[in-house]
Amino acid sequence: MIELTNGVSRCVLRPDVGGSILSWQYDGQSMFRTVPDAGKTGLKATDMGCFPLAPFSNRIADGRFCWANQSYQLPLNAPPEPHAHHGIGWQSPWEVAESSGHKTVLLLESSDLDKWPWPFRVQQEIELGPDRLAIDLTLTNLGSDNMPGGLGIHPFFASKSAVVHFSALTIWENDARKIPIGNRPVAGRYDFTIPQFIADQDIDNVYSDWTGRAEIGWQELRHQIRLSADVGASVLYIPKGEDLICLEPVSHITNAINMPDCTLPMQSIAPGKSFSASFLFEII
């Protein structure tokens, strides 16, 4: 574990568990969900407070896709779900390249072409300010051919008494396997332009054409969060009956690699080139 501190802000990292953030507390309040039994062995990135998504985000349908006229099959890494899920980073230990009292740089380098058919490196810079937490991700193509790629983060928040506020123009509708099949204007219960209590919602959809800003608050808690990101989409996941919200800023829509004409495709990263994304949580 690595602990970052800055004033009344404290952040605990688990590089060995998918380069994850285990917890972030500000003035004694947990800003991400509280992780029970945080010291036990066998924890996964999905048990953490936040983890990075790289070299792609969310689902690739059946783990299959074509790129540059060649077909690929990825491992189905989140059984029983029948898809490739969340990339590689969340299931890999990360190397600590640099660490100080309030900043850590983590690295993940992969040449396992069965998991992702191109060698790559991801750098994750996590910096804790007195009233903010910044995450910067950089994905670099280490191969000799153009590589598809994408980035995002997957924070978890408590849903009890939570209020969510963000603006987006478009929502992607899913088929029965949670794969986008088309988009439409945001409306009704999916519209968070006016802040909504989460209550008993059940949502697992990608939003695009959003402002890159969201706010999450809790009725009985003092401190709220503003999330800012320089990526074009966000996944909102609210599983019914669970004390859980995930608001995941991502650089492409789910299964974008199989939807080359979609409005927010994966990046094509040339050999030796990089793609970056930045994410900021502020206390408000």
C-alpha positions as CSV (number, residue, x, y, z in Angstrom):
1,M,0.0,0.0,0.0
2,I,1.0,3.6,-0.6
3,E,-0.5,6.5,1.5
4,L,-0.7,10.0,0.1
5,T,-1.5,12.9,2.5
6,N,-2.1,16.6,2.0
7,G,-3.8,18.6,4.8
8,V,-7.0,16.9,5.8
9,S,-7.0,14.7,2.7
10,R,-5.7,11.1,2.7
11,C,-5.5,8.6,-0.1
12,V,-4.5,5.0,0.0
13,L,-3.3,3.2,-3.2
14,R,-3.0,-0.4,-4.1
15,P,-0.6,-0.7,-7.1
16,D,-0.6,-4.4,-6.7
17,V,-4.4,-4.6,-7.2
18,G,-4.8,-3.2,-10.7
19,G,-3.2,0.2,-9.9
20,S,-6.2,1.0,-7.8
21,I,-7.1,3.7,-5.3
22,L,-8.3,1.8,-2.2
23,S,-9.8,4.8,-0.4
24,W,-9.9,8.6,-0.4
25,Q,-10.9,10.5,2.7
26,Y,-11.3,14.2,3.1
27,D,-11.8,15.7,6.6
28,G,-12.7,12.2,7.8
29,Q,-15.4,11.6,5.2
30,S,-15.0,8.8,2.6
31,M,-15.3,10.3,-0.8
32,F,-15.3,7.0,-2.6
33,R,-17.3,4.0,-1.3
34,T,-16.0,2.5,1.9
35,V,-14.2,-0.8,1.2
36,P,-15.1,-3.4,3.9
37,D,-12.3,-5.7,5.1
38,A,-9.8,-3.5,3.2
39,G,-6.8,-5.4,4.8
40,K,-7.9,-8.8,3.7
41,T,-6.0,-10.8,1.0
42,G,-7.6,-11.6,-2.3
43,L,-9.1,-8.2,-3.0
44,K,-9.8,-7.3,-6.7
45,A,-9.9,-3.9,-8.4
46,T,-13.7,-4.2,-8.4
47,D,-13.5,-4.1,-4.6
48,M,-11.6,-0.8,-4.6
49,G,-12.6,2.8,-4.5
50,C,-11.4,3.6,-8.1
51,F,-9.3,1.8,-10.8
52,P,-8.0,2.7,-14.2
53,L,-9.4,1.4,-17.5
54,A,-6.7,0.7,-20.1
55,P,-6.0,0.0,-23.0
56,F,-9.8,0.1,-23.5
57,S,-12.9,0.8,-21.4
58,N,-15.9,-1.4,-20.6
59,R,-17.0,-4.2,-22.9
60,I,-15.8,-5.6,-26.2
61,A,-18.6,-7.9,-27.4
62,D,-17.7,-11.5,-27.0
63,G,-14.1,-10.4,-26.9
64,R,-14.0,-10.3,-30.7
65,F,-13.1,-7.6,-33.1
66,C,-11.4,-6.8,-36.4
67,W,-8.6,-4.2,-36.8
68,A,-6.6,-3.5,-40.0
69,N,-8.3,-6.4,-41.8
70,Q,-7.3,-8.9,-39.1
71,S,-9.6,-10.7,-36.6
72,Y,-8.8,-11.0,-32.9
73,Q,-10.2,-12.9,-29.9
74,L,-9.5,-11.6,-26.4
75,P,-9.9,-13.5,-23.2
76,L,-13.3,-13.3,-21.6
77,N,-11.9,-11.9,-18.4
78,A,-15.0,-11.2,-16.3
79,P,-17.0,-14.5,-16.1
80,P,-19.8,-15.1,-16.3
81,E,-20.1,-12.0,-18.5
82,P,-19.5,-13.2,-22.1
83,H,-17.3,-10.2,-23.1
84,A,-13.8,-8.8,-22.7
85,H,-14.1,-6.3,-19.9
86,H,-12.3,-3.1,-18.7
87,G,-9.0,-3.7,-20.5
88,I,-5.9,-5.3,-18.8
89,G,-4.8,-2.8,-16.2
90,W,-7.4,-3.7,-13.6
91,Q,-6.2,-7.3,-13.4
92,S,-2.4,-6.5,-13.4
93,P,0.0,-5.3,-10.8
94,W,1.5,-1.9,-11.5
95,E,5.1,-0.8,-10.8
96,V,5.8,2.2,-8.6
97,A,8.0,4.5,-10.6
98,E,7.9,7.5,-8.3
99,S,6.3,8.3,-4.9
100,S,6.3,11.3,-2.6
101,G,4.1,12.4,0.2
102,H,1.3,13.6,-2.1
103,K,2.1,12.2,-5.6
104,T,2.7,8.7,-7.0
105,V,3.5,7.6,-10.6
106,L,2.6,4.0,-11.5
107,L,3.6,2.1,-14.7
108,L,2.1,-0.9,-16.4
109,E,4.0,-2.4,-19.4
110,S,2.4,-5.3,-21.3
111,S,3.8,-7.5,-24.0
112,D,1.2,-10.3,-23.5
113,L,-0.2,-10.4,-27.0
114,D,-2.9,-12.9,-26.0
115,K,-4.5,-10.3,-23.7
116,W,-4.0,-7.4,-26.1
117,P,-2.4,-7.9,-29.5
118,W,-0.1,-4.9,-29.3
119,P,2.6,-4.1,-26.7
120,F,1.9,-1.0,-24.7
121,R,2.7,1.1,-21.7
122,V,0.3,3.0,-19.4
123,Q,1.5,5.6,-17.0
124,Q,-0.8,6.7,-14.2
125,E,0.0,9.8,-12.2
126,I,-2.0,10.3,-9.0
127,E,-1.7,13.6,-7.2
128,L,-3.5,14.5,-4.0
129,G,-4.1,18.2,-3.4
130,P,-5.5,19.8,-0.2
131,D,-9.0,19.6,-1.6
132,R,-8.6,17.6,-4.8
133,L,-7.5,14.3,-6.3
134,A,-6.0,14.3,-9.9
135,I,-5.5,11.3,-12.1
136,D,-3.6,11.5,-15.4
137,L,-3.3,8.5,-17.7
138,T,-1.0,8.1,-20.7
139,L,-1.2,5.1,-23.1
140,T,1.8,4.5,-25.4
141,N,2.0,2.2,-28.3
142,L,5.2,0.2,-28.0
143,G,4.6,-1.9,-31.2
144,S,5.4,-1.4,-34.8
145,D,1.8,-1.1,-36.1
146,N,-1.1,1.3,-35.3
147,M,-2.9,0.2,-32.2
148,P,-6.5,0.8,-31.1
149,G,-6.7,2.3,-27.6
150,G,-8.8,4.0,-25.0
151,L,-8.7,5.2,-21.4
152,G,-11.0,5.8,-18.5
153,I,-11.4,5.5,-14.8
154,H,-13.9,3.5,-12.8
155,P,-14.8,5.2,-9.4
156,F,-17.3,3.8,-7.0
157,F,-19.5,6.0,-4.8
158,A,-22.0,5.2,-2.1
159,S,-25.6,5.6,-3.4
160,K,-27.4,6.1,-0.1
161,S,-29.1,9.5,-0.2
162,A,-26.9,10.3,-3.2
163,V,-27.7,13.1,-5.7
164,V,-26.2,13.1,-9.2
165,H,-26.0,16.0,-11.6
166,F,-24.5,16.2,-15.1
167,S,-25.5,17.2,-18.6
168,A,-25.3,15.1,-21.7
169,L,-27.2,15.2,-25.0
170,T,-27.0,11.5,-26.0
171,I,-27.6,8.2,-24.3
172,W,-26.7,4.8,-25.8
173,E,-29.4,2.0,-25.6
174,N,-28.2,-1.5,-24.9
175,D,-29.3,-4.9,-26.1
176,A,-29.9,-7.8,-23.6
177,R,-26.2,-8.4,-23.3
178,K,-25.4,-4.8,-22.3
179,I,-23.9,-3.9,-25.7
180,P,-24.9,-0.5,-27.3
181,I,-27.2,-0.8,-30.3
182,G,-28.1,2.8,-30.9
183,N,-28.4,6.2,-29.4
184,R,-31.1,8.8,-28.7
185,P,-31.5,12.1,-27.0
186,V,-31.4,12.0,-23.2
187,A,-34.8,12.2,-21.6
188,G,-36.9,11.1,-18.7
189,R,-35.3,9.2,-15.8
190,Y,-32.0,9.2,-17.7
191,D,-31.7,13.0,-17.7
192,F,-29.6,14.3,-14.8
193,T,-29.4,17.9,-16.1
194,I,-31.6,18.7,-13.0
195,P,-30.0,17.0,-10.0
196,Q,-31.7,13.6,-9.2
197,F,-31.8,11.5,-6.1
198,I,-30.6,8.0,-7.1
199,A,-33.2,6.3,-5.0
200,D,-33.9,2.9,-6.6
201,Q,-32.6,3.5,-10.1
202,D,-31.3,0.7,-12.4
203,I,-29.0,2.2,-15.1
204,D,-26.0,0.8,-17.0
205,N,-25.6,3.1,-20.0
206,V,-23.1,5.2,-21.9
207,Y,-23.7,9.0,-22.2
208,S,-21.9,11.0,-24.9
209,D,-21.9,14.6,-25.9
210,W,-21.6,15.5,-22.2
211,T,-20.0,18.5,-20.7
212,G,-17.1,16.6,-19.1
213,R,-18.3,17.7,-15.6
214,A,-20.5,15.9,-13.0
215,E,-21.4,16.5,-9.4
216,I,-22.2,13.9,-6.8
217,G,-23.5,14.7,-3.3
218,W,-25.1,13.0,-0.3
219,Q,-28.0,14.5,1.6
220,E,-26.6,13.7,5.1
221,L,-22.9,14.4,4.4
222,R,-21.0,17.6,4.5
223,H,-18.7,17.3,1.5
224,Q,-19.6,16.8,-2.1
225,I,-17.5,16.0,-5.3
226,R,-17.1,17.7,-8.6
227,L,-15.7,15.4,-11.3
228,S,-14.1,16.9,-14.4
229,A,-12.6,15.0,-17.3
230,D,-11.3,15.7,-20.8
231,V,-12.9,12.6,-22.4
232,G,-16.0,12.5,-24.5
233,A,-18.2,10.0,-22.8
234,S,-19.2,8.7,-19.4
235,V,-20.8,5.4,-18.2
236,L,-23.4,5.6,-15.5
237,Y,-23.8,2.4,-13.6
238,I,-26.4,2.1,-10.8
239,P,-27.3,-1.5,-10.0
240,K,-30.7,-1.8,-8.4
241,G,-30.7,-2.8,-4.8
242,E,-27.0,-2.1,-4.2
243,D,-25.4,0.8,-2.3
244,L,-23.3,1.7,-5.3
245,I,-22.9,4.3,-8.1
246,C,-20.2,4.3,-10.8
247,L,-19.8,7.4,-12.9
248,E,-17.0,6.5,-15.3
249,P,-15.5,9.1,-17.7
250,V,-14.2,7.2,-20.7
251,S,-12.6,8.1,-24.1
252,H,-14.9,6.0,-26.2
253,I,-18.2,4.3,-26.1
254,T,-18.6,0.7,-25.0
255,N,-17.8,-1.8,-27.9
256,A,-16.6,1.1,-30.0
257,I,-14.0,-1.1,-31.7
258,N,-16.8,-3.0,-33.3
259,M,-18.6,0.2,-34.3
260,P,-16.1,2.1,-36.4
261,D,-18.6,4.7,-37.6
262,C,-19.9,5.5,-34.1
263,T,-19.6,9.1,-32.9
264,L,-16.9,8.3,-30.3
265,P,-14.6,5.5,-31.6
266,M,-11.4,4.2,-30.1
267,Q,-8.2,6.1,-30.9
268,S,-5.7,4.8,-33.5
269,I,-2.3,5.2,-31.9
270,A,0.7,5.2,-34.2
271,P,3.9,3.3,-33.2
272,G,5.8,5.2,-30.5
273,K,2.9,7.7,-30.0
274,S,0.7,8.2,-26.9
275,F,-2.8,9.1,-26.0
276,S,-3.6,10.8,-22.7
277,A,-6.6,11.6,-20.5
278,S,-7.0,13.6,-17.3
279,F,-9.5,13.3,-14.5
280,L,-10.0,15.6,-11.5
281,F,-12.1,15.2,-8.3
282,E,-12.7,18.4,-6.4
283,I,-14.3,18.8,-3.0
284,I,-17.2,21.3,-3.1
